[in-house]
């Protein structure tokens, strides 16, 4: 559940950022950027609070799954 909240906060941050670019009022545009930054910071804080403990396992990007049968052919 917390990761769903993190995803939602990042989604809202993206929406605020896009709206700030489309906004003609400089004050409102700046406030939308500030809100966007705050949402991303909150998402990062929640993500860090609920992160799984690190292990000595390699990152998922380093794991190669495959069929070893054809390796020596």
N, C-alpha and C positions, 0 to 999 in steps of 0.2 A: 504493500500500500504506500509506504513512504516514497518509493521510487516512482510511483504513478504521480504523486504530488510534485516531485522534482521535475518530471516530464511536463506536467501542466504549467508549472512556474516558468520553465524555459519557453514553452509555447506562448504564454502571455508576454514574456519579455520580447520575443520575436515580433509579436503583433504590435506592441508599443513602439518598438524600434521602427517598424515599417510605417506606422501611423505618423511618427515624428518626421519622417522624410516627406510625407505627403501633406503635412500641415503647413499652412501659410503663416500662421501666427508664431513668431519666434519664441515667445514666452511658453506657449503650450508645447511647442516642439521640444524645447529644452527640458521641460518637466517630464515629457514622455520618455526622453532619453534617460533621465535620472531614475524614473520608475523602472525602466528596462534594466538598468544596471543593478538596482536594488533587488529586483526579482532574480537575476542571475546569481547575485551574491547569496541570496537566501537559498536558492537551489543548490549551490555548491556547498553551503554549510550543512544542509540536510543530507546531501549525498555523502559528505564526510562523516556525519554522525551515524549513518546507517550502513556504512561501508563494511564489507566483510573483512575479517582480519587477513592480513597478507600471509601467504605461505611461501615456501621455497619452490613451489611448482612454477614452471615457465609460463609466461603469459599465453593466452589462447592463440595469439597470432604466431607463436613459435611452435605450436603443436601441428605436426603434419600427419594426417590420417591417410592411410592408403593400403593398398593390397601388396603385401610383401612377397606374394607368390611369383610375381613377374620381375622381381628385383634382379635376379641373377640370370635372366634370359637374354 
